[in-house]
Amino acid sequence: MQLCPVCVRKLQYNMEFNYQERYENLAKTFLEIGGKFIEDVKIYQELAGAIAASLGSVGKPTLSKPIKK
């Protein structure tokens, strides 16, 4: 159950969520649900981990709407 990257970006733009938190929460929720969703847990854990690794010691990303000129 994954959205294409363009759809995720549109969703993020409008809802102003944090990507890392979203993937961590999806992994947690899918793990709790179990069954067929277990396959997606690893994917979302890896995505959250990749975001965390790319940030290093900077902290969580702030992904808000871009400033319009």
PyMOL commands that set and color helices and strands:
alter all, ss='L'
color gray80, all
select helices_A, chain A and resi 5-15+19-33+35-55
alter helices_A, ss='H'
color red, helices_A
deselect
rebuild
show_as cartoon
